[in-house]
Amino acid sequence: MPNKNSHAHHMPQRTCVVCRTSREIVTLLSFLVIREGIIFDPGRKIQGRRNYVCPDPVCLVGLDKWKKAQMKRRFGIRSNPVFSSLEQLATQGGGQ
């Protein structure tokens, strides 16, 4: 007879900060926000307030907008884009 109180098959769920979909924690990328920017922590070893994002390219590009709002809210500073390919091309002089 199986133990009804066992949590052996439980998989924690977390929400993507960009698309707000709930998924299993192992399918999401874990990161922390610090004053210098975003630190991705794939091994989940660094202590701190953890956030999660889907590995989809749409969510990674949307992370720039989310990061900008978080940096302003938490630290009162403006941030540079991390994943936005259009802004990276503009800073490299690709739009000449």
N, C-alpha and C positions, 0 to 999 in steps of 0.2 A: 504494500500500500504506500503510495507516494506521500511525502510530507507536504501538506497544503501551505505551510508557512515558509517553505524554501524559496529563496530568491535566486536559485542557480541559473535559471534561464532568463533572468531579467537583463535587459540592455538599456542603459540610461538614454534618455532623449534630451536633445538640446535644440535650440532655435537659432537659425541663421540670422545674423544681425541685419542683413540686407534684404533678403526675400521673405523673411519671417516664417519659413516653413520649418516644421519640427521633424528632425531626423535622428537616427541613431548616432551616438557620440563618435563612433569609430569612422563614420563617413564624412565628418566635418573637420575642417582645419582649425586648430586651436591657436589663439594669439592673445597677447596682452598689449594694452595701450599704456605707454609711458610718455614722459615729456618729450623725448627725442623722436617718438613715432610709434610704429607698430613692430612688435617682436613676435614672429611666428615660433611656436614651441611644439614641434611634432611629437616629441617624447613626453610632453606634459610634465616637465620636471621643475620649471620655474614656478615659484609661489607668487600668487597675486590674483587679482580679479580677471578671470578668464572669459574670453568672448569666442564665438564660433562663427565661421563662414563656410558656405558651400564651396567645393572646389570648382564649380562651374565658372567659365570665363565671364559670364554676365554678372555674377555676384562679386567676383574679384574686381571688376571694373567699378561696380557700384560701391565697393568698399572705400574708394576715394572720397565720395560724397559723405559717407557715414563717418569716416575718419576726420574729415574737415569739421563736421558738427561736433564730434566728441572732443577734439582738441580745443575748440573754442569754448565748449561747455565746461570741460574739466580744468583746463589750464589757462584759458583766455588768450590762446595764441593761434595764429593761422598756420596751416600745415601745407606741405608740398604733396602732390599726387604720388601714389605708389604704383598703381597698375594702369592708369589711363594711357593708352597708346597714343591718342591724339595729342595729349599734352606733352608726352615724351618726344614726339616728332617735332612739336613746336619749339621745344627747348634745344633740340639738336640742330635746328636750322633746316629742317626738311620741308618747311612751307615756303621756301624762297621763290 
